[in-house]
Amino acid sequence: MPTDCEQIAGTIGPEITLAEEVPMVRQERWEEVRRLWQQDRVPIAELARRFELDRKTVRRCLRDPAWRPYQRPAPPETLLTQHAEYLRARAPKVRYSAQILFQELRQQSYRGSYETVKRFVRPLRTARLLAEGTVTRFETPPGAQSQIDWGTATVRFRQQPRVVHVFVLTLGFSRRGFYHTCPNETLPQFLDAHERAFEHFGGHTREHLYDRPRTVCQGTEQGRIIWNPTFRAFAEYWGFEPRLCRPYRAQTKGKVESGVKYFKGNFLPGREFVDDVHLHEQLAEWMATIADVRIHGTTHERPIERFVQEQAHLVPTASQPSFRLEARLARIVAEDYLVSVDTNRYSVPFTLIGQTVEVLRRAGQLVIFHRGAPVAEHLELHGRHQLRLLPEHGPGASARTARRLQSTRPARPPATPRLLDVEVRDLALYEALTGDTEIAAPLTIVAPGATTEPDLAGAAVRG
């Protein structure tokens, strides 16, 4: 059985000291040593044994009137001491390159070695990396900011796996997200996905935070952002202010980055889809039944419940018509030879199943192109979840077209049977056959313009 003294020593824990430092005693142990000495009159030798300390250390604890933290002794003077301030100020400007600093110090009468400079710069570089890696969580009030990003994932379809691009828009306060899959990340798809998100939430935040894709900006010039003109017009039309992340700083939009990971880790595993329509239906159900009602790891609340607070602060968009972009939307033809546009579906020739087509909206018409050539044209449906199917687009269209052409062809009059040429003979010929010797030349019907000379050779043969 352990003694009471051993239990007391065990509750304090082992002493932690560095080999190159003078042994120090933590404050709680220092107080316990003095209490046992003053109240229980435990001898110094016993205290040293219990706390695994040297007797001189115990005597120092009893002698000092107050606990003093350990202080590292000042480093000795080195060849770099007089250059220390210069190195601390200069190192960030040369990206903590010990080689450059060493070359510059050699011009300032430094006679030390390159290794000495490396040892001095190393902790400065480490402190800088730690500062850059530190993430400060930035919370926004309701309706203030959204974060937008793209992700890519391989999705299993019944025909074969295919890479799709997922658009994610996350509201900063509630963490409620909108997910939409697209065949590519072109500007028409990008803006169309925005409007779908606005419709889903019933509005949008005052600021939108983006990475730096070319659909948003085209670089900087003299510190000024060069916005994509079409995207800038889109932002002004809807009334939000676009913001950009710092270059190579993905943590700035960590909320939407987490949303992309959540889509890949929670929605996709174990699912297989018939076509894009089936994928969108499953994704909408997942957003409503899982993503919106889960307990968020950061807020520890359900996004749909926090959205109740944020919804009143969103800029409403219900009464504003869509920003129509005169550009083609890429779509992949499903197995039922239909393409989906704004939840409505339109037919194309069935030979295009599985291929990418482009849809152009213009003056109430939808023109569908394949490899630059128009393949179908429809009147645009104004409702939702409607279908426009042209019979000639389905299998067997060639046969139906042929039957239709045959039924509409004008009937030809029946052909008049050709009259046979009949030779008319004189009755005297038959009388000669019975015994008469004179044979008259046969009487034939002669066509107009033909010769009237008798065919004596034919008559001789017949005779």
KEDOTOR-10698 format. One record per residue (C-alpha): x, y, z. Coordinates in steps of 0.05 Angstrom, whole numbers, padded with zeros to 5 digits, always signed. Each point is the difference from the previous one (the first is absolute). Layout:
<sedos>
XYZ ...
</sedos>
This chain:
<sedos>
+00000+00000+00000 +00028+00069-00018 +00012+00048+00057 -00033+00067+00007 +00064+00035-00019 +00005-00041-00064 -00071+00017-00017 +00014+00073+00009 +00061-00004-00044 -00039-00038-00052 -00054+00053-00005 +00051+00053-00018 +00032-00039-00057 +00073-00009-00021 +00044+00060-00005 +00015+00023-00072 +00067+00032-00011 +00047+00008-00059 +00069-00031+00005 +00037+00063-00020 -00038+00043+00050 +00005+00009+00075 -00054-00044+00033 -00062+00041+00015 -00061-00015+00043 -00069+00016-00024 -00042+00046+00044 -00048-00054+00024 +00057-00046+00021 +00037+00057+00033 -00061+00016+00042 -00010-00074+00019 +00073-00006+00022 -00007+00060+00045 -00066-00023+00028 +00028-00069+00020 +00061+00033+00031 -00038+00053+00039 -00062-00039+00022 +00021-00073+00003 +00074+00013+00014 +00022-00050-00053 +00076-00003-00002 +00038+00027-00061 +00027-00070-00017 -00071-00028+00000 -00025+00057-00044 +00056-00011-00050 -00017-00074-00003 -00075+00011-00008 +00006+00052-00055 +00062-00028-00033 +00038+00065+00010 +00070+00015+00022 +00008+00021+00072 +00030+00066-00022 -00062+00014-00041 -00044-00015+00060 +00041+00048+00043 -00007+00054-00053 -00076-00009-00001 -00002+00008+00075 +00048+00059+00000 -00034+00042-00054 -00057+00042+00028 -00039-00002-00067 -00002-00046-00060 +00039+00026-00060 -00009-00027-00070 +00060-00024-00038 +00036+00051-00040 +00048-00021-00055 +00067+00034+00007 +00017+00052-00051 +00038-00030-00060 +00073+00016-00004 +00027+00051-00049 +00011-00028-00069 +00025+00027-00067 -00073+00010-00020 -00020+00040+00062 +00014+00068-00032 -00038-00021-00063 -00061-00031+00035 -00047+00059-00011 +00020+00005-00073 -00013-00074-00011 -00069+00002+00033 -00021+00059-00044 +00032-00026-00064 -00019-00074+00003 -00074+00007-00020 +00020+00043-00061 +00046-00055-00027 -00049-00057+00018 +00045-00022+00057 +00056-00021-00046 +00061-00012+00043 +00044+00000-00062 -00021+00070-00021 +00007+00026+00071 +00069-00031+00006 +00022+00034-00065 -00025+00067+00025 +00033-00008+00068 +00067-00015-00033 -00003+00070-00029 -00010+00027+00071 +00066-00028+00027 -00033-00063+00027 +00053-00054+00010 -00043-00056+00027 -00022-00063-00037 -00060-00015-00043 -00024-00052+00050 -00005+00053+00054 -00046+00041-00044 -00042-00062-00016 -00010-00014+00075 -00022+00071+00012 -00049+00002-00058 -00031-00068+00013 -00045+00020+00060 -00021+00063-00037 -00023-00041-00060 -00036-00050+00046 -00037+00056+00036 -00022+00029-00067 -00027-00067-00025 -00038-00011+00064 -00031+00069-00006 -00021-00012-00072 -00030-00068+00018 -00042+00029+00056 -00074+00003-00019 -00043+00052+00033 -00073-00017-00007 -00039+00058-00030 -00074+00000+00017 -00048+00044-00039 -00068+00027+00021 -00064-00025-00032 -00008+00018-00074 +00070+00030-00005 +00041-00049-00041 -00003-00064-00041 +00058-00042-00023 +00001-00032-00070 +00045-00053-00029 +00004-00057-00051 +00018-00072+00013 +00009-00060-00045 -00019-00072+00013 -00008-00066-00037 -00073-00020+00001 -00025-00070-00015 -00053-00002-00054 -00034-00062-00027 +00037+00004-00066 +00069+00018+00027 +00034+00045+00052 +00006+00073-00019 +00035+00061+00029 -00049+00054+00020 +00011+00070+00028 -00037+00019+00063 -00018+00073+00015 -00004+00015+00075 -00027+00064+00031 +00002+00003+00076 -00034+00054+00042 +00051+00026+00050 -00043+00006+00061 -00047-00060-00003 +00049-00046-00038 -00059-00022-00043 +00027-00022-00068 -00026-00007-00071 +00030-00053-00045 -00009-00006-00076 +00037-00045-00049 +00020+00025-00069 +00037-00031-00059 +00053+00056+00001 +00019+00065+00034 -00013+00049-00057 -00030+00068+00014 -00071-00018-00023 +00000-00059+00048 +00030+00043+00055 -00053+00054-00005 -00057-00049-00009 +00021-00036+00064 +00000+00067+00037 -00072+00013-00020 -00020-00069+00021 +00031+00013+00068 -00037+00067+00006 -00065-00035-00016 +00015-00055+00051 +00013+00049+00057 -00050+00052-00022 +00054+00053-00002 +00075+00012+00006 +00051+00032+00047 +00030+00068-00009 +00071-00027-00014 +00024-00061-00037 +00070-00027+00012 +00035-00035-00057 +00066-00031-00018 +00032+00030-00062 -00029-00039-00060 +00001+00034-00068 -00075+00000-00001 +00004+00050+00058 +00064+00040-00011 +00055+00004-00052 +00058+00017+00046 +00024+00066+00028 +00034+00060-00029 +00037+00049+00045 -00038-00026+00061 -00068+00007-00034 -00044-00061-00013 -00019-00011-00072 -00070-00029+00005 -00031-00044-00053 -00048+00051-00033 -00058-00049-00007 +00006-00023+00072 +00006+00072+00025 -00064+00017-00038 -00033-00061+00032 +00021+00023+00070 -00026+00070-00012 -00065-00027-00028 -00014-00041+00062 +00029+00051+00048 +00056-00037+00037 +00073+00019+00010 +00051-00052-00022 +00062-00010+00044 +00063-00040-00015 +00043-00045+00044 +00073+00013+00009 +00040-00039-00052 +00018-00071+00021 -00040+00008+00065 -00056-00051-00003 -00013+00007+00075 -00031+00068-00013 -00062-00035-00026 +00003-00060+00046 -00075-00004+00008 -00012-00017-00073 +00062-00044-00003 -00031-00042+00055 -00064-00002-00041 +00036-00031-00059 +00031-00053+00045 -00067-00014+00031 -00032-00011-00068 +00054-00050-00020 +00001-00035+00067 -00074-00004+00016 -00041+00003-00064 +00040-00038-00052 +00023-00064+00035 -00043-00060-00018 -00045+00036-00050 -00011-00014-00074 -00043+00042-00047 -00038-00013-00064 +00013+00068-00031 +00009+00074+00019 -00074+00009+00016 +00004-00057+00050 +00063+00030+00029 -00033+00068+00010 -00061-00032+00032 +00042-00040+00049 +00043+00061+00016 -00061+00043+00015 -00027-00053+00047 +00067-00007+00035 +00005+00075+00012 -00070+00002+00031 +00003-00063+00042 +00073-00004+00021 +00044+00061-00014 -00050+00051+00027 -00018-00038+00063 +00067-00027+00024 +00034+00028+00061 +00056+00043-00028 +00068-00014+00029 +00018+00073+00011 -00065+00033+00020 -00028-00062+00035 -00068+00019-00029 -00042-00022-00059 +00012+00044-00062 -00075+00003-00015 -00013+00027+00071 +00054+00054-00005 -00027+00017-00069 -00064+00024+00033 +00041+00057+00030 +00038+00014-00064 -00058-00003-00050 -00028+00068+00022 +00067+00033-00015 +00007-00027-00072 -00010+00045-00060 -00066-00026-00030 +00002-00023-00073 -00070-00030-00012 -00027+00058-00041 +00062+00011-00043 +00003-00035-00068 +00059-00043-00019 +00065+00029-00027 -00005-00028-00071 +00069-00013-00029 +00003-00009-00075 +00045-00061+00005 -00008-00075-00008 -00012-00047+00058 +00034-00067-00003 -00044-00061+00013 +00011-00075-00005 -00055-00039-00036 -00034-00050+00046 -00020-00072-00017 -00070+00024-00018 +00031+00048-00051 -00021+00061+00042 +00039+00060+00026 -00020+00039+00062 -00005+00076+00001 -00030+00034+00062 -00033-00066+00021 -00035-00006-00068 +00023-00054-00049 +00006+00003-00075 +00013-00055-00051 +00058-00006-00048 +00016-00055-00052 +00009-00065+00037 +00068-00012-00034 +00029+00054+00046 -00012-00039+00065 +00060+00009+00046 +00030+00057-00040 +00008+00073+00018 -00046+00051-00034 -00006+00075+00009 -00066+00036+00013 -00011+00072-00023 -00058+00042+00025 -00024+00053-00047 -00067+00036-00007 -00041-00055+00032 +00035-00054-00040 +00048-00055+00022 +00049-00019-00054 +00043-00062+00015 +00067-00008-00034 +00047-00059-00007 +00071+00015-00024 -00022+00068-00023 -00059-00024-00042 -00073+00009+00022 -00034-00068+00013 -00065+00021+00034 -00044+00060+00011 -00055+00009+00051 -00046+00054+00027 +00024+00016+00071 -00046-00028+00054 -00018+00051+00053 -00023-00047+00055 +00041-00051+00039 +00010-00075-00007 -00032-00001-00069 +00018-00041-00061 +00005+00017-00074 +00012-00062-00043 +00003-00001-00075 -00018-00068-00031 +00053+00004-00054 +00055+00001+00053 -00015-00070+00026 +00022-00069-00026 -00034-00018-00066 -00007+00071-00023 +00027-00016-00069 -00055-00052-00012 -00054+00048+00024 +00027+00054-00045 -00001-00047-00060 -00072-00021+00014 -00021+00072+00007 +00032+00019-00066 -00033-00060-00035 -00069+00017+00026 +00005+00072-00023 +00027-00017-00070 -00053+00013-00056 -00029-00064-00030 +00019-00016-00072 -00054-00021-00050 -00002-00075-00016 +00042-00019-00059 -00038-00017-00065 +00016-00071-00022 +00039-00002-00066 -00040-00027-00059 +00032-00059-00035 +00014+00004-00075 -00050-00048-00033 +00011-00023-00071 -00063+00002-00042 -00002-00052-00055 -00045-00008-00059 -00049-00059+00003 +00027-00024-00067 +00063-00021+00035 -00039-00050+00041 -00035-00024-00063 +00069-00013-00032 +00020-00042+00058 -00057-00045-00017 +00021-00010-00073 +00005+00065-00038 +00069+00017-00027 -00006+00075-00006 +00020+00036+00063 -00015+00072+00007 +00047+00046+00036 -00022+00011+00072 -00032+00065+00020 +00037+00031+00058 -00013+00061+00043 +00056+00049-00015 +00019+00055+00048 -00001+00071-00028 +00065+00016-00038 +00021-00072-00007 +00013-00033-00068 -00057-00034-00037 +00042-00050-00039 -00025-00072+00011 +00042-00046+00040 +00009-00053-00055 +00055-00036+00038 -00045-00007+00059 -00057-00023-00043 +00045-00052-00034 +00022-00027+00066 -00070-00004+00026 -00022-00033-00065 
</sedos>
